[in-house]
Amino acid sequence: MGEKERSFKRAILKLSGEALREPGSRDNISPEIVGRIASEISAAVESGVELGIVVGGGNFWRGAAASERGMDRATADYVGMLA
């Protein structure tokens, strides 16, 4: 954080599934992006921030893609939330 005083000591980081992949890629997870995010998380923790991390699971199951194949959209979205 440099010389600036932080106004918090705890934070929640919510990562969407899309944050873990290259823009425009159809791959679920990019090892390079995950590595960069891990380095940033490590730096935050080393600076004294207590960090809680929530990772979305939408990239494991896409409700929109399943509904295009004939599954009810609400059911497909619910399955995605459980993934």
MONORFEN-V158719 format. One line per field, one symbol per residue. ss: DSSP state (@ for helix, = for strand, . for the rest). psi: psi as a letter, one per 30 degrees, with the letter a starting at -180 (. if undefined). burial: # if it has 9 or more other ideal C-beta (glycine too) atoms within 8 Angstrom, else .. Layout:
BEGIN
ss: ???
psi: ???
burial: ???
END
This chain:
BEGIN
ss: .........======.@@@@..........@@@@@@@@@@@@@@@@...======.......@@@@@@....@@@@@@@@@@.
psi: fbfkkkglfklkjjkleffglkkflfkekjeeeeeeeeeeeeeeefffkjkkkkklgfffkjeeeeffgfkkeeeeeeeeff.
burial: .....#....#.#.#.#..##.......##..##..#...#..##...#.#....####.###..##.....#..#####...
END
